Amino acid sequence: MKYLYIIDYWVPFPSSEYGGVINVIAKDDSEAFELLSKEEGFDETYIDRIMPNVIKAQKLKLVDDYDSNIIDAFIT
C-alpha cells in the first residue's frame, strides 16, 4: 500500500523566505524521508526538519500501485 504525502517545505522563516509544498508517493514515513533526504535540489542544511514535516504531512491512501518518488515540488 502506498500513500500520497503532501508535505510543507521545511526551510524555516526568518532564515529564508522560501516556502512550498512537496508531493511524494511512498509506502511509509521512512521511505518518504529517504526520498526527500537524497534529493539534491533541497537545502541539506535543514535535513533535520524533514522527518517532523513528513510525520505532520497529510497522507492520502492510493488505490493503485505507483512507484515511490517525488512527484511534484512547488517551492518559492
Buried (B, 14 or more C-beta within 10 A) or exposed (E): EBBBBBBBBBBEEEEBEBBEBBBBBBEBBEBBBBBBBEBEEBBEEBEEBBBEBBEEBEBEEEEEEEEBEBEEBEEE
